[in-house]
Amino acid sequence: MLRSILRATSAASKHHICNRNPAPILSLTSNYSAKTTKPPVKKGKKGKSEADAKAGDDPSASAAASDDLDAALSDDKIRARRLAAEENDTSLDVGPNGRPLFTSASSLSQLTRKDAGTYFKYNMEGLNEVLPEGLPVGMVKEFEESIRSAVLVRQSFLDLRDNFRRVVDPSLLSPAGSKIRKQIVLDGPVNCGKSIALAMLVQWAREEGWLVLYVPSGRRWTHGGFFFKNHQTGLWDTPVQAEDVLRDFLKYNEIQLRQLPCQIYEPIPLGEGAGVGMAKGADSMRMPEGSTLYDLIDTGIKHTHVAVGVVVRLRKELSLVKDIPVLIAIDQYNNWFTFSEYEEPVTVRSTRPIHARELAMVKAFRSMMHDDMMVGAFSHSTAVGKLRQDLPDVPLGARVNFPRYSLDEAASVFHYYLRQRLIRREAFSEDAWKKIYYLSNGNGAEMRWLAPLMR
């Protein structure tokens, strides 16, 4: 509703400007130069333009040449060019109350409570390496629109990180009144940063040497691909998703998996392969003695009939790993508590919707009624309806509310957007950004969308 009102106002303003009055009704501030048509440039004796020849001697000519270049570029390119020129200007890296805008910590492990409210800079090559399964959509949009790879260090993330740090090392002191949880469900309003916090937790755990199974899209487990009823288990198999999960798990963890032996050697039931039907002459397979978890996963990737069975077996194997900490992290976890996309034929003219708990992979991983470390994040952008507070297979007290931006966090956010030229400096004021904060109710995506409209 808010976006519709603002868009309508903006459109009406532009129409009024073009047809009746040169003074705008709503000031839509911008960091960009207007696009113009460049006149032909005369060349000097050495092939340079006259503007280029004069630029080195006359500062005003240099500025004019810069304006001409801006006019020839798109808005985003102009802004990116100016930010690149200001990259090393530390005088601009100022947050609220004169605090540094960026933290000096080089890793998520080094962050302390003093760093809350500052921005952590990412190296994209390193980030893609540690999260090869993919980045959350919210993180990608933040990087694209701010034209910098950085995220706000929030106290809520530090609390989440320190909780699991204390699970592994109980000697660390806990804040008064805090409870250590091995299983956590992150809940909260849309665009409050749950998926970004989960991705940061996975990054931190992997940098600490943990074995992490990260599922960036729980919805992918319940939508798309083939689905078949496995009459041995009574559950529904989704072999396409199973192969994807196994491939993703190998991308970062291959070295560790090669060193971890299999501890279960019971037969693994076979199912239908993706588009190839049932295997002939066998209904199960065994892993050879001395196999590693890498061998188990590699078998599931190479043989489509056993892919789902391997994912189910992998869940049991992860519970038995004691040499290194193991974390299971599931985004869009709420999609596992409602109906899937699949339907079972009942009669010639009717079908029955298949619940997510009837899918073999979801049933194996959904439960938090165990002693393993597991964290799930609800994603209300893939809304599946309102879920009850006491969820099946989730311990009481595991559901934690993840807040939207506080007023102090919003101050850092708007100073960051000012630094990244999303906000024009002459339009920036405390009253202006507070209006946007209260208008958006701390919704991060809406704050970013409204920031360029500050006046």
ZIRA-V909292 format. One record per helix or strand. SS is the DSSP state (a for helix, b for strand). FROM is the first residue (numbers start at 1). TO is the last residue. Records with the same first field share a line. If there is no record, write none. Layout:
BEGIN
SS->FROM-TO / FROM-TO
END
This chain:
BEGIN
a->2-19 / 50-55 / 59-72 / 75-85 / 90-92 / 96-98 / 108-110 / 113-115 / 124-130 / 137-146 / 155-168 / 194-207 / 218-221 / 239-259 / 293-302 / 304-319 / 333-337 / 356-358 / 360-366 / 380-382 / 407-419 / 425-427 / 430-440 / 444-451
b->43-43 / 49-49 / 94-94 / 100-100 / 102-102 / 119-121 / 150-152 / 183-187 / 211-215 / 228-230 / 235-237 / 261-261 / 268-269 / 273-273 / 277-277 / 284-285 / 292-292 / 326-331 / 339-347 / 350-355 / 359-359 / 373-377 / 399-401
END
